[in-house]
């Protein structure tokens, strides 16, 4: 059994991969390094490492890993200084340089990147999405010795969900829409609330909204808005995986009008449970949601990524004045209102889209066994 050491901090979704059963691979990871949301301390440090001073200094984190009880190492978004061969699982190309659009262009950074990418211990960069895979070479000169491939996150099937259960829930008189995000405003929470106010004012009371978010991030005006709409409920962002599966399984439509995303895990998780998806068309989201097939896509007011999947620097480097600013995107509100109304009154379409989500997310490149087989081949190749 080859042991693979997880050398970096990693997002919670990677536990699906680390805890999977492989014939020849075993991941060794520290549960303390797994996180779902960033702490205030990490947010502060993140701002410092993204600063222009850090750009000029060519700051690129490289984590030291001494050879020990393992045969290879796994990194999420970071270079390693490793005595064992390793692979990088990459969210988007700029993650390697702390999401700075200028970090890969300075003289100091270019030298470090050339050294780190030429490290014989770096065997492979596995991109989390096709959007990442198709653009990574536009940021770095990656030597032929480093294999570049693409693998979607491993998200397990929901054992509670079947084609029949999807048909049943989508034909109930009362249907549930779902919004899950640790960051209420950034992922379009206020736009959703306004869309549900319009539904209520029109007398549409058979469509309910369940919000799961960090309650301490909700200000008083938003709390009041939620309390005034009996069709909306809210819960804190502290659900177990089993409880989340129940929530996903009971809902029919995921609302994800996000302003900033590279890969929206909640979309794939909801699809596994047979949810149609209403979302923006940022970065890798269209790889999961096909407009008119398993949901609907719309354009955000500000494009965090351009249509070529490269960062829109006017927004990327001016977040406080764009996506982080306090605004309502009325085009998003109308989009959500109109699509919810349509799916509520056209249940055959809702069933079709929910079933298509279930089909897409459990087959092909998103299939659990397919992803495990590819990881197995990649990791067995390192020494």
C-alpha positions as a Markdown table, in Angstrom:
| # | Residue | x | y | z |
|---|---|---|---|---|
| 1 | Unk | 0.0 | 0.0 | 0.0 |
| 2 | Unk | 1.6 | 3.3 | -1.1 |
| 3 | Unk | 1.2 | 6.1 | 1.5 |
| 4 | Unk | 0.6 | 9.6 | 0.2 |
| 5 | Unk | 1.1 | 12.4 | 2.7 |
| 6 | Unk | -1.1 | 15.5 | 2.4 |
| 7 | Unk | 1.4 | 18.2 | 3.0 |
| 8 | Unk | -0.8 | 21.3 | 2.9 |
| 9 | Unk | -4.0 | 22.7 | 4.4 |
| 10 | Unk | -6.9 | 21.5 | 2.3 |
| 11 | Unk | -10.6 | 22.3 | 1.8 |
| 12 | Unk | -13.2 | 20.0 | 3.4 |
| 13 | Unk | -14.4 | 18.6 | 0.0 |
| 14 | Unk | -11.0 | 16.8 | -0.3 |
| 15 | Unk | -11.9 | 14.5 | 2.5 |
| 16 | Unk | -14.1 | 12.6 | 0.0 |
| 17 | Unk | -10.8 | 11.8 | -1.8 |
| 18 | Unk | -8.6 | 11.2 | 1.2 |
| 19 | Unk | -11.1 | 8.9 | 2.9 |
| 20 | Unk | -11.9 | 6.8 | -0.2 |
| 21 | Unk | -10.9 | 3.2 | -0.3 |
| 22 | Unk | -8.1 | 2.5 | -2.9 |
| 23 | Unk | -6.6 | -0.9 | -3.7 |
| 24 | Unk | -3.0 | 0.5 | -3.6 |
| 25 | Unk | -3.2 | 4.0 | -2.2 |
| 26 | Unk | -3.6 | 5.4 | 1.3 |
| 27 | Unk | -3.8 | 9.2 | 2.1 |
| 28 | Unk | -2.2 | 10.3 | 5.3 |
| 29 | Unk | -3.7 | 13.6 | 6.4 |
| 30 | Unk | -4.0 | 15.7 | 9.5 |
| 31 | Unk | -7.7 | 16.6 | 10.3 |
| 32 | Unk | -6.5 | 19.9 | 11.8 |
| 33 | Unk | -5.4 | 21.0 | 8.3 |
| 34 | Unk | -8.9 | 20.6 | 6.9 |
| 35 | Unk | -11.0 | 23.8 | 6.7 |
| 36 | Unk | -14.3 | 24.9 | 5.3 |
| 37 | Unk | -14.1 | 28.7 | 5.9 |
| 38 | Unk | -11.2 | 31.0 | 6.4 |
| 39 | Unk | -10.5 | 32.4 | 9.9 |
| 40 | Unk | -10.2 | 36.1 | 10.5 |
| 41 | Unk | -6.4 | 35.5 | 11.0 |
| 42 | Unk | -6.1 | 33.7 | 7.7 |
| 43 | Unk | -8.1 | 36.5 | 5.9 |
| 44 | Unk | -5.7 | 39.1 | 7.3 |
| 45 | Unk | -2.6 | 37.0 | 6.3 |
| 46 | Unk | -4.1 | 36.5 | 2.9 |
| 47 | Unk | -4.5 | 40.2 | 2.3 |
| 48 | Unk | -0.8 | 40.7 | 3.2 |
| 49 | Unk | 0.5 | 38.0 | 0.8 |
| 50 | Unk | -1.7 | 39.4 | -2.0 |
| 51 | Unk | -0.2 | 42.9 | -1.5 |
| 52 | Unk | 1.9 | 44.7 | -4.1 |
| 53 | Unk | 4.9 | 44.7 | -1.7 |
| 54 | Unk | 4.6 | 40.9 | -1.7 |
| 55 | Unk | 4.5 | 41.0 | -5.5 |
| 56 | Unk | 7.8 | 43.0 | -5.6 |
| 57 | Unk | 9.4 | 40.6 | -3.1 |
| 58 | Unk | 8.3 | 37.6 | -5.3 |
| 59 | Unk | 6.7 | 36.0 | -2.3 |
| 60 | Unk | 5.6 | 32.4 | -3.3 |
| 61 | Unk | 5.0 | 29.9 | -0.5 |
| 62 | Unk | 6.9 | 26.6 | -0.8 |
| 63 | Unk | 6.2 | 24.2 | 2.0 |
| 64 | Unk | 9.1 | 22.0 | 3.3 |
| 65 | Unk | 8.3 | 18.3 | 3.6 |
| 66 | Unk | 10.9 | 15.9 | 4.9 |
| 67 | Unk | 10.8 | 12.3 | 3.7 |
| 68 | Unk | 9.3 | 10.0 | 6.3 |
| 69 | Unk | 6.7 | 7.2 | 6.5 |
| 70 | Unk | 5.2 | 7.9 | 3.1 |
| 71 | Unk | 6.2 | 7.3 | -0.5 |
| 72 | Unk | 4.8 | 10.4 | -2.1 |
| 73 | Unk | 3.1 | 13.8 | -1.2 |
| 74 | Unk | 0.0 | 15.6 | -2.2 |
| 75 | Unk | -0.3 | 19.4 | -2.3 |
| 76 | Unk | -3.4 | 21.6 | -2.6 |
| 77 | Unk | -2.4 | 24.9 | -4.5 |
| 78 | Unk | 1.1 | 25.0 | -3.2 |
| 79 | Unk | 4.7 | 24.2 | -4.2 |
| 80 | Unk | 6.6 | 21.8 | -1.9 |
| 81 | Unk | 10.2 | 21.5 | -1.1 |
| 82 | Unk | 9.9 | 17.8 | -0.7 |
| 83 | Unk | 12.3 | 14.9 | -0.4 |
| 84 | Unk | 9.6 | 12.7 | -1.9 |
| 85 | Unk | 8.0 | 13.1 | -5.3 |
| 86 | Unk | 4.7 | 15.1 | -5.2 |
| 87 | Unk | 1.7 | 16.3 | -7.1 |
| 88 | Unk | -0.2 | 19.6 | -7.0 |
| 89 | Unk | -4.0 | 19.7 | -7.1 |
| 90 | Unk | -4.7 | 23.1 | -8.5 |
| 91 | Unk | -7.9 | 25.1 | -8.1 |
| 92 | Unk | -7.0 | 27.8 | -10.6 |
| 93 | Unk | -3.6 | 28.9 | -12.0 |
| 94 | Unk | -3.2 | 31.9 | -9.8 |
| 95 | Unk | -3.6 | 29.9 | -6.6 |
| 96 | Unk | 0.2 | 29.0 | -6.9 |
| 97 | Unk | 1.0 | 32.7 | -6.6 |
| 98 | Unk | -1.5 | 33.6 | -3.9 |
| 99 | Unk | -4.1 | 34.8 | -6.4 |
| 100 | Unk | -2.1 | 37.8 | -7.5 |
| 101 | Unk | -2.3 | 38.8 | -11.1 |
| 102 | Unk | 1.1 | 40.4 | -11.0 |
| 103 | Unk | 3.1 | 37.9 | -8.9 |
| 104 | Unk | 4.1 | 35.7 | -11.8 |
| 105 | Unk | 5.5 | 38.7 | -13.8 |
| 106 | Unk | 8.2 | 40.1 | -11.5 |
| 107 | Unk | 11.9 | 39.3 | -11.9 |
| 108 | Unk | 12.2 | 37.6 | -8.5 |
| 109 | Unk | 9.0 | 35.6 | -9.0 |
| 110 | Unk | 10.0 | 34.4 | -12.5 |
| 111 | Unk | 13.2 | 33.0 | -11.1 |
| 112 | Unk | 11.5 | 31.2 | -8.3 |
| 113 | Unk | 8.7 | 29.8 | -10.5 |
| 114 | Unk | 11.3 | 28.5 | -13.0 |
| 115 | Unk | 13.1 | 26.8 | -10.1 |
| 116 | Unk | 10.0 | 25.4 | -8.4 |
| 117 | Unk | 8.5 | 24.1 | -11.7 |
| 118 | Unk | 11.8 | 22.5 | -12.7 |
| 119 | Unk | 12.0 | 20.6 | -9.4 |
| 120 | Unk | 12.4 | 16.9 | -10.3 |
| 121 | Unk | 10.3 | 16.0 | -7.3 |
| 122 | Unk | 7.3 | 17.8 | -8.9 |
| 123 | Unk | 5.7 | 15.1 | -11.0 |
| 124 | Unk | 2.2 | 16.3 | -11.9 |
| 125 | Unk | -0.2 | 19.3 | -11.8 |
| 126 | Unk | -3.8 | 18.1 | -11.7 |
| 127 | Unk | -6.3 | 20.9 | -12.5 |
| 128 | Unk | -9.6 | 20.9 | -10.7 |
| 129 | Unk | -11.5 | 22.1 | -13.8 |
| 130 | Unk | -11.2 | 22.3 | -17.6 |
| 131 | Unk | -11.1 | 26.1 | -17.2 |
| 132 | Unk | -7.9 | 25.7 | -15.1 |
| 133 | Unk | -6.4 | 23.1 | -17.4 |
| 134 | Unk | -6.9 | 25.2 | -20.5 |
| 135 | Unk | -5.3 | 28.3 | -19.1 |
| 136 | Unk | -2.5 | 27.2 | -16.8 |
| 137 | Unk | 0.1 | 27.4 | -19.6 |
| 138 | Unk | -0.8 | 31.0 | -20.1 |
| 139 | Unk | 0.6 | 31.8 | -16.7 |
| 140 | Unk | 3.6 | 29.6 | -16.4 |
| 141 | Unk | 6.3 | 27.9 | -18.5 |
| 142 | Unk | 5.8 | 24.4 | -17.4 |
| 143 | Unk | 8.6 | 21.9 | -18.4 |
| 144 | Unk | 7.7 | 18.7 | -20.2 |
| 145 | Unk | 8.8 | 16.7 | -17.2 |
| 146 | Unk | 5.7 | 17.9 | -15.3 |
| 147 | Unk | 2.5 | 16.1 | -16.5 |
| 148 | Unk | -0.6 | 18.3 | -16.6 |
| 149 | Unk | -4.0 | 16.7 | -16.3 |
| 150 | Unk | -7.5 | 17.5 | -15.2 |
| 151 | Unk | -9.7 | 15.8 | -12.6 |
| 152 | Unk | -12.9 | 17.1 | -11.1 |
| 153 | Unk | -13.4 | 17.0 | -7.3 |
| 154 | Unk | -14.6 | 13.7 | -5.9 |
| 155 | Unk | -18.1 | 14.2 | -4.6 |
| 156 | Unk | -19.9 | 11.1 | -3.5 |
| 157 | Unk | -23.4 | 10.1 | -4.6 |
| 158 | Unk | -26.2 | 10.9 | -2.2 |
| 159 | Unk | -27.5 | 7.5 | -1.1 |
| 160 | Unk | -30.9 | 9.0 | -0.3 |
| 161 | Unk | -31.4 | 10.1 | -3.9 |
| 162 | Unk | -32.9 | 8.1 | -6.8 |
| 163 | Unk | -34.6 | 8.9 | -10.0 |
| 164 | Unk | -37.9 | 8.1 | -8.5 |
| 165 | Unk | -37.3 | 10.3 | -5.4 |
| 166 | Unk | -36.4 | 13.1 | -7.7 |
| 167 | Unk | -39.7 | 12.7 | -9.6 |
| 168 | Unk | -41.7 | 12.6 | -6.4 |
| 169 | Unk | -40.1 | 15.7 | -4.7 |
| 170 | Unk | -40.3 | 17.8 | -7.9 |
| 171 | Unk | -44.1 | 17.1 | -8.2 |
| 172 | Unk | -45.0 | 18.0 | -4.7 |
| 173 | Unk | -47.3 | 21.0 | -4.2 |
| 174 | Unk | -44.6 | 22.7 | -2.1 |
| 175 | Unk | -41.1 | 22.8 | -3.5 |
| 176 | Unk | -37.9 | 23.9 | -1.8 |
| 177 | Unk | -35.2 | 26.1 | -3.2 |
| 178 | Unk | -31.8 | 25.9 | -1.5 |
| 179 | Unk | -29.0 | 28.5 | -0.9 |
| 180 | Unk | -25.8 | 27.4 | 0.8 |
| 181 | Unk | -22.8 | 29.7 | 1.3 |
| 182 | Unk | -20.5 | 30.8 | 4.1 |
| 183 | Unk | -20.6 | 34.3 | 2.5 |
| 184 | Unk | -24.2 | 35.5 | 2.2 |
| 185 | Unk | -23.7 | 38.7 | 0.2 |
| 186 | Unk | -20.8 | 37.6 | -2.1 |
| 187 | Unk | -22.8 | 34.6 | -3.3 |
| 188 | Unk | -25.9 | 36.6 | -4.1 |
| 189 | Unk | -28.0 | 36.1 | -0.9 |
| 190 | Unk | -29.6 | 39.5 | -1.0 |
| 191 | Unk | -30.6 | 39.1 | -4.7 |
| 192 | Unk | -32.3 | 35.8 | -3.7 |
| 193 | Unk | -34.2 | 37.5 | -0.9 |
| 194 | Unk | -35.5 | 40.2 | -3.2 |
| 195 | Unk | -36.6 | 37.5 | -5.7 |
| 196 | Unk | -38.6 | 35.7 | -2.9 |
| 197 | Unk | -40.2 | 39.0 | -1.8 |
| 198 | Unk | -41.5 | 39.4 | -5.4 |
| 199 | Unk | -42.8 | 35.8 | -5.2 |
| 200 | Unk | -44.6 | 36.5 | -1.9 |
| 201 | Unk | -46.0 | 39.8 | -3.1 |
| 202 | Unk | -47.5 | 37.9 | -6.1 |
| 203 | Unk | -49.1 | 35.4 | -3.8 |
| 204 | Unk | -46.7 | 32.5 | -4.6 |
| 205 | Unk | -46.5 | 30.7 | -1.3 |
| 206 | Unk | -45.8 | 27.1 | -2.4 |
| 207 | Unk | -42.1 | 27.8 | -3.1 |
| 208 | Unk | -40.0 | 27.8 | 0.0 |
| 209 | Unk | -36.4 | 28.9 | 0.4 |
| 210 | Unk | -33.9 | 27.3 | 2.8 |
| 211 | Unk | -30.8 | 29.3 | 3.5 |
| 212 | Unk | -27.7 | 27.8 | 5.1 |
| 213 | Unk | -25.0 | 30.4 | 5.9 |
| 214 | Unk | -22.9 | 31.8 | 8.7 |
| 215 | Unk | -25.4 | 33.6 | 10.9 |
| 216 | Unk | -22.9 | 36.0 | 12.4 |
| 217 | Unk | -22.3 | 37.3 | 8.8 |
| 218 | Unk | -26.0 | 38.4 | 8.5 |
| 219 | Unk | -26.7 | 42.0 | 9.4 |
| 220 | Unk | -29.9 | 43.2 | 11.1 |
| 221 | Unk | -31.6 | 44.5 | 8.0 |
| 222 | Unk | -31.2 | 41.1 | 6.3 |
| 223 | Unk | -32.4 | 39.3 | 9.4 |
| 224 | Unk | -35.5 | 41.5 | 9.4 |
| 225 | Unk | -36.1 | 40.7 | 5.7 |
| 226 | Unk | -36.0 | 37.0 | 6.4 |
| 227 | Unk | -38.2 | 37.2 | 9.4 |
| 228 | Unk | -40.9 | 39.1 | 7.4 |
| 229 | Unk | -41.1 | 36.3 | 4.7 |
| 230 | Unk | -42.7 | 33.1 | 6.0 |
| 231 | Unk | -41.5 | 31.3 | 2.9 |
| 232 | Unk | -37.9 | 31.7 | 3.9 |
| 233 | Unk | -36.0 | 29.9 | 6.7 |
| 234 | Unk | -32.4 | 30.2 | 7.7 |
| 235 | Unk | -29.9 | 27.9 | 9.5 |
| 236 | Unk | -26.3 | 28.3 | 10.6 |
| 237 | Unk | -23.5 | 26.9 | 8.5 |
| 238 | Unk | -22.8 | 24.0 | 10.8 |
| 239 | Unk | -24.3 | 20.9 | 9.1 |
| 240 | Unk | -22.8 | 17.4 | 9.2 |
| 241 | Unk | -22.3 | 15.7 | 5.8 |
| 242 | Unk | -25.3 | 13.4 | 6.7 |
| 243 | Unk | -27.5 | 16.3 | 7.5 |
| 244 | Unk | -26.5 | 18.1 | 4.4 |
| 245 | Unk | -27.4 | 15.1 | 2.3 |
| 246 | Unk | -30.9 | 15.3 | 3.8 |
| 247 | Unk | -31.2 | 18.9 | 2.9 |
| 248 | Unk | -30.0 | 18.4 | -0.6 |
| 249 | Unk | -32.3 | 15.4 | -1.1 |
| 250 | Unk | -35.3 | 17.4 | 0.0 |
| 251 | Unk | -34.7 | 20.4 | -2.3 |
| 252 | Unk | -35.4 | 20.7 | -6.0 |
| 253 | Unk | -33.7 | 23.9 | -7.1 |
| 254 | Unk | -30.3 | 25.2 | -6.0 |
| 255 | Unk | -29.9 | 29.0 | -6.2 |
| 256 | Unk | -26.3 | 30.0 | -6.7 |
| 257 | Unk | -26.1 | 33.6 | -8.1 |
| 258 | Unk | -22.4 | 33.8 | -7.1 |
| 259 | Unk | -20.3 | 36.9 | -7.9 |
| 260 | Unk | -16.9 | 35.1 | -7.3 |
| 261 | Unk | -16.2 | 31.5 | -7.9 |
| 262 | Unk | -13.7 | 29.3 | -9.7 |
| 263 | Unk | -15.3 | 25.9 | -8.9 |
| 264 | Unk | -18.6 | 26.0 | -7.0 |
| 265 | Unk | -18.7 | 22.7 | -5.0 |
| 266 | Unk | -22.2 | 23.3 | -3.8 |
| 267 | Unk | -23.4 | 23.1 | -7.4 |
| 268 | Unk | -21.9 | 19.6 | -7.9 |
| 269 | Unk | -23.2 | 18.4 | -4.5 |
| 270 | Unk | -26.7 | 19.7 | -5.2 |
| 271 | Unk | -26.7 | 18.0 | -8.7 |
| 272 | Unk | -25.8 | 14.7 | -7.0 |
| 273 | Unk | -29.1 | 15.0 | -5.2 |
| 274 | Unk | -31.1 | 15.9 | -8.2 |
| 275 | Unk | -31.4 | 19.7 | -8.1 |
| 276 | Unk | -31.9 | 22.0 | -11.1 |
| 277 | Unk | -29.5 | 24.9 | -10.7 |
| 278 | Unk | -29.9 | 28.6 | -11.3 |
| 279 | Unk | -26.5 | 30.2 | -11.3 |
| 280 | Unk | -24.1 | 32.6 | -12.9 |
| 281 | Unk | -21.8 | 31.5 | -15.7 |
| 282 | Unk | -18.4 | 32.1 | -14.0 |
| 283 | Unk | -15.3 | 30.0 | -14.8 |
| 284 | Unk | -16.0 | 26.3 | -14.3 |
| 285 | Unk | -19.7 | 26.5 | -13.5 |
| 286 | Unk | -20.8 | 26.0 | -17.2 |
| 287 | Unk | -18.8 | 22.7 | -17.1 |
| 288 | Unk | -21.5 | 21.4 | -14.7 |
| 289 | Unk | -24.6 | 23.4 | -15.6 |
| 290 | Unk | -25.8 | 23.3 | -19.2 |
| 291 | Unk | -28.2 | 26.2 | -19.9 |
| 292 | Unk | -31.7 | 24.8 | -20.5 |
| 293 | Unk | -30.6 | 21.2 | -19.8 |
| 294 | Unk | -30.1 | 20.9 | -16.1 |
| 295 | Unk | -30.6 | 24.5 | -15.1 |
| 296 | Unk | -30.1 | 28.1 | -16.3 |
| 297 | Unk | -27.1 | 30.4 | -16.5 |
| 298 | Unk | -27.0 | 34.1 | -16.3 |
| 299 | Unk | -24.3 | 36.8 | -16.4 |
| 300 | Unk | -23.2 | 38.6 | -13.2 |
| 301 | Unk | -23.0 | 42.4 | -13.1 |
| 302 | Unk | -19.2 | 42.3 | -12.7 |
| 303 | Unk | -17.2 | 39.5 | -14.3 |
| 304 | Unk | -14.6 | 38.2 | -11.9 |
| 305 | Unk | -13.3 | 36.0 | -14.8 |
| 306 | Unk | -13.6 | 37.0 | -18.4 |
| 307 | Unk | -15.1 | 34.7 | -20.9 |
| 308 | Unk | -11.7 | 33.3 | -21.8 |
| 309 | Unk | -11.4 | 32.2 | -18.1 |
| 310 | Unk | -8.6 | 34.6 | -17.4 |
| 311 | Unk | -9.0 | 37.0 | -14.5 |
| 312 | Unk | -10.7 | 40.3 | -15.2 |
| 313 | Unk | -8.1 | 42.5 | -13.6 |
| 314 | Unk | -10.5 | 45.5 | -13.4 |
| 315 | Unk | -12.6 | 43.5 | -11.0 |
| 316 | Unk | -10.0 | 41.1 | -9.6 |
| 317 | Unk | -7.9 | 43.9 | -8.3 |
| 318 | Unk | -10.8 | 46.2 | -7.4 |
| 319 | Unk | -13.0 | 43.9 | -5.4 |
| 320 | Unk | -14.1 | 46.5 | -2.8 |
| 321 | Unk | -15.4 | 48.7 | -5.6 |
| 322 | Unk | -17.1 | 45.9 | -7.5 |
| 323 | Unk | -18.1 | 42.4 | -6.2 |
| 324 | Unk | -17.6 | 43.2 | -2.5 |
| 325 | Unk | -19.6 | 46.4 | -2.7 |
| 326 | Unk | -23.1 | 46.7 | -1.3 |
| 327 | Unk | -25.4 | 46.4 | -4.3 |
| 328 | Unk | -28.4 | 44.5 | -5.6 |
| 329 | Unk | -28.0 | 43.0 | -9.1 |
| 330 | Unk | -31.6 | 43.5 | -10.4 |
| 331 | Unk | -30.9 | 41.5 | -13.5 |
| 332 | Unk | -30.1 | 38.5 | -11.2 |
| 333 | Unk | -33.3 | 39.2 | -9.2 |
| 334 | Unk | -35.4 | 39.1 | -12.4 |
| 335 | Unk | -33.6 | 36.0 | -13.6 |
| 336 | Unk | -34.2 | 34.1 | -10.4 |
| 337 | Unk | -37.9 | 35.3 | -10.1 |
| 338 | Unk | -38.7 | 34.4 | -13.7 |
| 339 | Unk | -37.0 | 31.0 | -13.7 |
| 340 | Unk | -38.5 | 29.9 | -10.3 |
| 341 | Unk | -42.0 | 31.0 | -11.6 |
| 342 | Unk | -41.5 | 29.0 | -14.8 |
| 343 | Unk | -40.2 | 25.8 | -13.1 |
| 344 | Unk | -43.0 | 26.0 | -10.4 |
| 345 | Unk | -45.7 | 26.1 | -13.1 |
| 346 | Unk | -44.0 | 23.7 | -15.5 |
| 347 | Unk | -43.2 | 20.7 | -13.3 |
| 348 | Unk | -42.3 | 18.4 | -16.3 |
| 349 | Unk | -39.4 | 20.8 | -17.0 |
| 350 | Unk | -38.4 | 20.8 | -13.3 |
| 351 | Unk | -38.4 | 17.0 | -13.3 |
| 352 | Unk | -36.4 | 16.8 | -16.5 |
| 353 | Unk | -33.8 | 19.3 | -15.4 |
| 354 | Unk | -33.4 | 17.7 | -11.9 |
| 355 | Unk | -33.0 | 14.3 | -13.5 |
| 356 | Unk | -30.4 | 15.7 | -16.0 |
| 357 | Unk | -28.4 | 17.1 | -13.0 |
| 358 | Unk | -28.5 | 13.7 | -11.4 |
| 359 | Unk | -27.3 | 12.0 | -14.6 |
| 360 | Unk | -24.5 | 14.5 | -15.4 |
| 361 | Unk | -23.1 | 14.5 | -11.8 |
| 362 | Unk | -23.0 | 10.7 | -11.5 |
| 363 | Unk | -21.5 | 9.8 | -14.8 |
| 364 | Unk | -18.6 | 10.5 | -17.1 |
| 365 | Unk | -15.9 | 12.8 | -15.7 |
| 366 | Unk | -17.9 | 13.4 | -12.5 |
| 367 | Unk | -18.3 | 9.7 | -11.7 |
| 368 | Unk | -16.8 | 8.7 | -8.4 |
| 369 | Unk | -15.1 | 5.5 | -9.7 |
| 370 | Unk | -13.8 | 7.2 | -12.8 |
| 371 | Unk | -12.1 | 9.9 | -10.6 |
| 372 | Unk | -10.7 | 7.3 | -8.2 |
| 373 | Unk | -9.2 | 5.3 | -11.0 |
| 374 | Unk | -7.5 | 8.3 | -12.5 |
| 375 | Unk | -6.1 | 9.3 | -9.1 |
| 376 | Unk | -4.9 | 5.8 | -8.5 |
| 377 | Unk | -2.9 | 5.9 | -11.8 |
| 378 | Unk | -1.4 | 9.3 | -11.1 |
| 379 | Unk | -0.3 | 8.5 | -7.6 |
| 380 | Unk | 1.1 | 5.1 | -8.3 |
| 381 | Unk | 3.4 | 6.8 | -10.9 |
| 382 | Unk | 5.2 | 8.8 | -8.3 |
| 383 | Unk | 8.1 | 7.4 | -6.3 |
